[in-house]
Amino acid sequence: MDGETVLLNLEDHRVDLPGTERDRATSMMLLSEALVLLANACEADAIEQAASEMSDSIRASMTVRVRADEIIEKTRH
């Protein structure tokens, strides 16, 4: 909300979470990058910098999780 105005109501949108760890990690990375692009488009430099740092952190964390998941899958076969 922005004061009295609702900008985004999540109840109005259907959100389906991906079923696999890899797909959830990919979604997290894409969403974090989208936030950086949105902040850039809004010329919100401080938010863009913070979002960029968050995106880098998410990307690193999700990469580790995806690689760990791949190793587990390979050992199962």
N, CA, C and O atoms as CSV, one atom per row, in Angstrom:
chain,resi,resn,atom,element,x,y,z
A,1,MET,N,N,0.832,-1.181,0.000
A,1,MET,CA,C,0.000,0.000,0.000
A,1,MET,C,C,0.876,1.243,0.000
A,1,MET,O,O,1.988,1.249,0.528
A,2,ASP,N,N,0.358,2.261,-0.588
A,2,ASP,CA,C,1.005,3.574,-0.586
A,2,ASP,C,C,-0.019,4.550,-0.033
A,2,ASP,O,O,-0.829,5.105,-0.775
A,3,GLY,N,N,0.027,4.755,1.285
A,3,GLY,CA,C,-1.004,5.579,1.913
A,3,GLY,C,C,-2.339,4.862,1.830
A,3,GLY,O,O,-2.495,3.772,2.380
A,4,GLU,N,N,-3.289,5.456,1.154
A,4,GLU,CA,C,-4.617,4.872,1.001
A,4,GLU,C,C,-4.742,4.020,-0.264
A,4,GLU,O,O,-5.720,3.291,-0.428
A,5,THR,N,N,-3.760,4.112,-1.150
A,5,THR,CA,C,-3.828,3.440,-2.442
A,5,THR,C,C,-3.169,2.072,-2.377
A,5,THR,O,O,-2.032,1.954,-1.921
A,6,VAL,N,N,-3.866,1.043,-2.825
A,6,VAL,CA,C,-3.297,-0.299,-2.911
A,6,VAL,C,C,-2.591,-0.415,-4.253
A,6,VAL,O,O,-3.216,-0.293,-5.306
A,7,LEU,N,N,-1.306,-0.647,-4.207
A,7,LEU,CA,C,-0.518,-0.763,-5.429
A,7,LEU,C,C,-0.495,-2.192,-5.965
A,7,LEU,O,O,-0.515,-2.416,-7.176
A,8,LEU,N,N,-0.455,-3.129,-5.066
A,8,LEU,CA,C,-0.399,-4.531,-5.459
A,8,LEU,C,C,-1.084,-5.360,-4.384
A,8,LEU,O,O,-0.683,-5.346,-3.220
A,9,ASN,N,N,-2.097,-6.062,-4.778
A,9,ASN,CA,C,-2.816,-6.923,-3.845
A,9,ASN,C,C,-2.528,-8.364,-4.251
A,9,ASN,O,O,-3.020,-8.843,-5.273
A,10,LEU,N,N,-1.733,-9.041,-3.447
A,10,LEU,CA,C,-1.338,-10.400,-3.792
A,10,LEU,C,C,-2.519,-11.356,-3.848
A,10,LEU,O,O,-2.466,-12.372,-4.541
A,11,GLU,N,N,-3.567,-11.040,-3.132
A,11,GLU,CA,C,-4.749,-11.894,-3.168
A,11,GLU,C,C,-5.413,-11.877,-4.547
A,11,GLU,O,O,-6.166,-12.790,-4.887
A,12,ASP,N,N,-5.133,-10.839,-5.337
A,12,ASP,CA,C,-5.694,-10.741,-6.683
A,12,ASP,C,C,-4.904,-11.551,-7.706
A,12,ASP,O,O,-5.326,-11.689,-8.854
A,13,HIS,N,N,-3.783,-12.074,-7.298
A,13,HIS,CA,C,-2.903,-12.781,-8.221
A,13,HIS,C,C,-2.700,-14.215,-7.765
A,13,HIS,O,O,-2.558,-14.494,-6.575
A,14,ARG,N,N,-2.689,-15.095,-8.710
A,14,ARG,CA,C,-2.420,-16.496,-8.408
A,14,ARG,C,C,-0.907,-16.693,-8.432
A,14,ARG,O,O,-0.235,-16.305,-9.387
A,15,VAL,N,N,-0.396,-17.286,-7.399
A,15,VAL,CA,C,1.033,-17.540,-7.317
A,15,VAL,C,C,1.230,-19.042,-7.173
A,15,VAL,O,O,0.804,-19.651,-6.191
A,16,ASP,N,N,1.881,-19.625,-8.168
A,16,ASP,CA,C,2.211,-21.047,-8.125
A,16,ASP,C,C,3.707,-21.186,-7.915
A,16,ASP,O,O,4.502,-20.737,-8.741
A,17,LEU,N,N,4.082,-21.800,-6.825
A,17,LEU,CA,C,5.497,-21.998,-6.559
A,17,LEU,C,C,5.996,-23.209,-7.339
A,17,LEU,O,O,5.305,-24.225,-7.421
A,18,PRO,N,N,7.179,-23.106,-7.905
A,18,PRO,CA,C,7.738,-24.235,-8.637
A,18,PRO,C,C,7.886,-25.458,-7.735
A,18,PRO,O,O,8.071,-25.333,-6.524
A,19,GLY,N,N,7.803,-26.619,-8.333
A,19,GLY,CA,C,7.831,-27.856,-7.561
A,19,GLY,C,C,9.205,-28.346,-7.168
A,19,GLY,O,O,9.351,-29.053,-6.171
A,20,THR,N,N,10.222,-27.977,-7.943
A,20,THR,CA,C,11.557,-28.501,-7.648
A,20,THR,C,C,12.446,-27.427,-7.034
A,20,THR,O,O,12.228,-26.229,-7.215
A,21,GLU,N,N,13.436,-27.886,-6.316
A,21,GLU,CA,C,14.403,-26.972,-5.690
A,21,GLU,C,C,15.105,-26.132,-6.745
A,21,GLU,O,O,15.311,-24.933,-6.558
A,22,ARG,N,N,15.469,-26.757,-7.845
A,22,ARG,CA,C,16.163,-26.046,-8.924
A,22,ARG,C,C,15.282,-24.939,-9.495
A,22,ARG,O,O,15.748,-23.819,-9.706
A,23,ASP,N,N,14.012,-25.247,-9.745
A,23,ASP,CA,C,13.104,-24.250,-10.296
A,23,ASP,C,C,12.808,-23.127,-9.305
A,23,ASP,O,O,12.673,-21.970,-9.703
A,24,ARG,N,N,12.708,-23.460,-8.020
A,24,ARG,CA,C,12.511,-22.415,-7.010
A,24,ARG,C,C,13.725,-21.504,-6.936
A,24,ARG,O,O,13.582,-20.288,-6.812
A,25,ALA,N,N,14.922,-22.082,-7.012
A,25,ALA,CA,C,16.147,-21.289,-6.983
A,25,ALA,C,C,16.217,-20.374,-8.208
A,25,ALA,O,O,16.580,-19.204,-8.095
A,26,THR,N,N,15.872,-20.907,-9.359
A,26,THR,CA,C,15.865,-20.095,-10.574
A,26,THR,C,C,14.868,-18.952,-10.444
A,26,THR,O,O,15.160,-17.823,-10.841
A,27,SER,N,N,13.701,-19.236,-9.895
A,27,SER,CA,C,12.680,-18.194,-9.696
A,27,SER,C,C,13.182,-17.107,-8.761
A,27,SER,O,O,12.968,-15.923,-9.019
A,28,MET,N,N,13.847,-17.492,-7.678
A,28,MET,CA,C,14.392,-16.507,-6.737
A,28,MET,C,C,15.398,-15.602,-7.432
A,28,MET,O,O,15.401,-14.390,-7.220
A,29,MET,N,N,16.251,-16.189,-8.261
A,29,MET,CA,C,17.255,-15.392,-8.952
A,29,MET,C,C,16.602,-14.429,-9.939
A,29,MET,O,O,17.004,-13.270,-10.036
A,30,LEU,N,N,15.602,-14.902,-10.665
A,30,LEU,CA,C,14.911,-14.046,-11.627
A,30,LEU,C,C,14.160,-12.914,-10.939
A,30,LEU,O,O,14.194,-11.773,-11.398
A,31,LEU,N,N,13.484,-13.228,-9.839
A,31,LEU,CA,C,12.756,-12.190,-9.106
A,31,LEU,C,C,13.691,-11.144,-8.520
A,31,LEU,O,O,13.377,-9.954,-8.539
A,32,SER,N,N,14.826,-11.570,-8.003
A,32,SER,CA,C,15.767,-10.601,-7.437
A,32,SER,C,C,16.338,-9.709,-8.531
A,32,SER,O,O,16.545,-8.515,-8.315
A,33,GLU,N,N,16.592,-10.283,-9.704
A,33,GLU,CA,C,17.099,-9.471,-10.811
A,33,GLU,C,C,16.017,-8.520,-11.317
A,33,GLU,O,O,16.315,-7.391,-11.708
A,34,ALA,N,N,14.770,-8.969,-11.311
A,34,ALA,CA,C,13.663,-8.097,-11.719
A,34,ALA,C,C,13.547,-6.899,-10.779
A,34,ALA,O,O,13.245,-5.793,-11.227
A,35,LEU,N,N,13.780,-7.099,-9.500
A,35,LEU,CA,C,13.742,-6.004,-8.537
A,35,LEU,C,C,14.829,-4.974,-8.847
A,35,LEU,O,O,14.588,-3.771,-8.748
A,36,VAL,N,N,16.007,-5.432,-9.216
A,36,VAL,CA,C,17.090,-4.525,-9.583
A,36,VAL,C,C,16.683,-3.703,-10.809
A,36,VAL,O,O,16.878,-2.488,-10.837
A,37,LEU,N,N,16.123,-4.363,-11.812
A,37,LEU,CA,C,15.708,-3.665,-13.027
A,37,LEU,C,C,14.592,-2.663,-12.752
A,37,LEU,O,O,14.581,-1.570,-13.318
A,38,LEU,N,N,13.650,-3.038,-11.878
A,38,LEU,CA,C,12.569,-2.130,-11.522
A,38,LEU,C,C,13.104,-0.903,-10.788
A,38,LEU,O,O,12.694,0.221,-11.075
A,39,ALA,N,N,14.003,-1.112,-9.860
A,39,ALA,CA,C,14.595,0.010,-9.128
A,39,ALA,C,C,15.357,0.921,-10.091
A,39,ALA,O,O,15.319,2.144,-9.954
A,40,ASN,N,N,16.040,0.330,-11.052
A,40,ASN,CA,C,16.753,1.121,-12.053
A,40,ASN,C,C,15.789,1.948,-12.875
A,40,ASN,O,O,16.032,3.130,-13.118
A,41,ALA,N,N,14.695,1.336,-13.308
A,41,ALA,CA,C,13.696,2.043,-14.116
A,41,ALA,C,C,13.052,3.183,-13.341
A,41,ALA,O,O,12.671,4.197,-13.925
A,42,CYS,N,N,12.931,3.020,-12.030
A,42,CYS,CA,C,12.336,4.066,-11.185
A,42,CYS,C,C,13.365,5.104,-10.754
A,42,CYS,O,O,13.044,6.042,-10.025
A,43,GLU,N,N,14.603,4.931,-11.208
A,43,GLU,CA,C,15.708,5.821,-10.847
A,43,GLU,C,C,15.857,5.939,-9.332
A,43,GLU,O,O,16.102,7.018,-8.793
A,44,ALA,N,N,15.703,4.815,-8.674
A,44,ALA,CA,C,15.853,4.742,-7.219
A,44,ALA,C,C,17.240,4.148,-6.930
A,44,ALA,O,O,17.378,2.959,-6.641
A,45,ASP,N,N,18.251,5.002,-7.016
A,45,ASP,CA,C,19.633,4.545,-6.946
A,45,ASP,C,C,19.965,3.788,-5.667
A,45,ASP,O,O,20.625,2.751,-5.725
A,46,ALA,N,N,19.525,4.281,-4.519
A,46,ALA,CA,C,19.833,3.617,-3.254
A,46,ALA,C,C,19.175,2.240,-3.196
A,46,ALA,O,O,19.781,1.275,-2.731
A,47,ILE,N,N,17.941,2.157,-3.668
A,47,ILE,CA,C,17.245,0.874,-3.680
A,47,ILE,C,C,17.886,-0.053,-4.701
A,47,ILE,O,O,18.029,-1.251,-4.458
A,48,GLU,N,N,18.269,0.502,-5.840
A,48,GLU,CA,C,18.914,-0.319,-6.867
A,48,GLU,C,C,20.198,-0.938,-6.331
A,48,GLU,O,O,20.464,-2.117,-6.564
A,49,GLN,N,N,20.993,-0.151,-5.615
A,49,GLN,CA,C,22.240,-0.668,-5.054
A,49,GLN,C,C,21.955,-1.762,-4.035
A,49,GLN,O,O,22.594,-2.814,-4.063
A,50,ALA,N,N,21.006,-1.528,-3.138
A,50,ALA,CA,C,20.656,-2.544,-2.139
A,50,ALA,C,C,20.084,-3.792,-2.813
A,50,ALA,O,O,20.414,-4.913,-2.425
A,51,ALA,N,N,19.232,-3.601,-3.816
A,51,ALA,CA,C,18.645,-4.737,-4.535
A,51,ALA,C,C,19.714,-5.514,-5.285
A,51,ALA,O,O,19.655,-6.741,-5.368
A,52,SER,N,N,20.681,-4.807,-5.824
A,52,SER,CA,C,21.777,-5.460,-6.539
A,52,SER,C,C,22.603,-6.322,-5.587
A,52,SER,O,O,22.970,-7.450,-5.917
A,53,GLU,N,N,22.890,-5.785,-4.412
A,53,GLU,CA,C,23.630,-6.555,-3.411
A,53,GLU,C,C,22.826,-7.772,-2.965
A,53,GLU,O,O,23.377,-8.861,-2.809
A,54,MET,N,N,21.521,-7.584,-2.759
A,54,MET,CA,C,20.659,-8.696,-2.376
A,54,MET,C,C,20.621,-9.735,-3.493
A,54,MET,O,O,20.693,-10.935,-3.230
A,55,SER,N,N,20.508,-9.279,-4.735
A,55,SER,CA,C,20.457,-10.184,-5.873
A,55,SER,C,C,21.737,-11.010,-5.966
A,55,SER,O,O,21.683,-12.213,-6.225
A,56,ASP,N,N,22.878,-10.374,-5.757
A,56,ASP,CA,C,24.152,-11.092,-5.777
A,56,ASP,C,C,24.191,-12.162,-4.692
A,56,ASP,O,O,24.656,-13.278,-4.925
A,57,SER,N,N,23.705,-11.815,-3.519
A,57,SER,CA,C,23.675,-12.761,-2.404
A,57,SER,C,C,22.732,-13.932,-2.700
A,57,SER,O,O,23.070,-15.090,-2.456
A,58,ILE,N,N,21.552,-13.616,-3.226
A,58,ILE,CA,C,20.583,-14.665,-3.571
A,58,ILE,C,C,21.164,-15.572,-4.641
A,58,ILE,O,O,21.066,-16.796,-4.546
A,59,ARG,N,N,21.774,-14.971,-5.666
A,59,ARG,CA,C,22.347,-15.757,-6.754
A,59,ARG,C,C,23.402,-16.727,-6.213
A,59,ARG,O,O,23.419,-17.897,-6.593
A,60,ALA,N,N,24.272,-16.252,-5.338
A,60,ALA,CA,C,25.319,-17.101,-4.774
A,60,ALA,C,C,24.714,-18.231,-3.940
A,60,ALA,O,O,25.123,-19.386,-4.055
A,61,SER,N,N,23.748,-17.889,-3.113
A,61,SER,CA,C,23.111,-18.889,-2.256
A,61,SER,C,C,22.348,-19.923,-3.073
A,61,SER,O,O,22.454,-21.122,-2.817
A,62,MET,N,N,21.578,-19.461,-4.054
A,62,MET,CA,C,20.787,-20.379,-4.866
A,62,MET,C,C,21.667,-21.254,-5.749
A,62,MET,O,O,21.325,-22.406,-6.015
A,63,THR,N,N,22.795,-20.719,-6.204
A,63,THR,CA,C,23.735,-21.516,-7.002
A,63,THR,C,C,24.275,-22.669,-6.172
A,63,THR,O,O,24.370,-23.798,-6.654
A,64,VAL,N,N,24.626,-22.386,-4.929
A,64,VAL,CA,C,25.105,-23.438,-4.028
A,64,VAL,C,C,24.019,-24.494,-3.834
A,64,VAL,O,O,24.299,-25.692,-3.880
A,65,ARG,N,N,22.780,-24.050,-3.615
A,65,ARG,CA,C,21.674,-24.991,-3.394
A,65,ARG,C,C,21.411,-25.845,-4.626
A,65,ARG,O,O,21.168,-27.046,-4.508
A,66,VAL,N,N,21.459,-25.236,-5.805
A,66,VAL,CA,C,21.215,-25.981,-7.034
A,66,VAL,C,C,22.322,-27.006,-7.251
A,66,VAL,O,O,22.052,-28.155,-7.599
A,67,ARG,N,N,23.553,-26.593,-7.049
A,67,ARG,CA,C,24.667,-27.533,-7.222
A,67,ARG,C,C,24.575,-28.691,-6.237
A,67,ARG,O,O,24.844,-29.838,-6.596
A,68,ALA,N,N,24.201,-28.401,-5.013
A,68,ALA,CA,C,24.046,-29.461,-4.011
A,68,ALA,C,C,22.934,-30.408,-4.419
A,68,ALA,O,O,23.064,-31.622,-4.262
A,69,ASP,N,N,21.846,-29.870,-4.940
A,69,ASP,CA,C,20.726,-30.687,-5.391
A,69,ASP,C,C,21.150,-31.559,-6.567
A,69,ASP,O,O,20.749,-32.721,-6.644
A,70,GLU,N,N,21.955,-31.021,-7.484
A,70,GLU,CA,C,22.438,-31.792,-8.628
A,70,GLU,C,C,23.311,-32.947,-8.176
A,70,GLU,O,O,23.216,-34.050,-8.715
A,71,ILE,N,N,24.158,-32.701,-7.190
A,71,ILE,CA,C,25.037,-33.757,-6.669
A,71,ILE,C,C,24.204,-34.862,-6.038
A,71,ILE,O,O,24.489,-36.043,-6.237
A,72,ILE,N,N,23.183,-34.492,-5.282
A,72,ILE,CA,C,22.310,-35.488,-4.655
A,72,ILE,C,C,21.604,-36.310,-5.726
A,72,ILE,O,O,21.508,-37.531,-5.602
A,73,GLU,N,N,21.109,-35.658,-6.776
A,73,GLU,CA,C,20.422,-36.366,-7.858
A,73,GLU,C,C,21.354,-37.323,-8.571
A,73,GLU,O,O,20.951,-38.436,-8.908
A,74,LYS,N,N,22.592,-36.915,-8.809
A,74,LYS,CA,C,23.562,-37.774,-9.496
A,74,LYS,C,C,23.907,-38.997,-8.661
A,74,LYS,O,O,24.100,-40.085,-9.204
A,75,THR,N,N,23.988,-38.828,-7.335
A,75,THR,CA,C,24.321,-39.959,-6.478
A,75,THR,C,C,23.167,-40.936,-6.348
A,75,THR,O,O,23.379,-42.104,-6.021
A,76,ARG,N,N,21.951,-40.475,-6.598
A,76,ARG,CA,C,20.789,-41.363,-6.541
A,76,ARG,C,C,20.737,-42.296,-7.741
A,76,ARG,O,O,20.210,-43.405,-7.649
A,77,HIS,N,N,21.288,-41.845,-8.878
A,77,HIS,CA,C,21.233,-42.647,-10.104
A,77,HIS,C,C,22.357,-43.584,-10.111
A,77,HIS,O,O,22.508,-44.361,-11.053
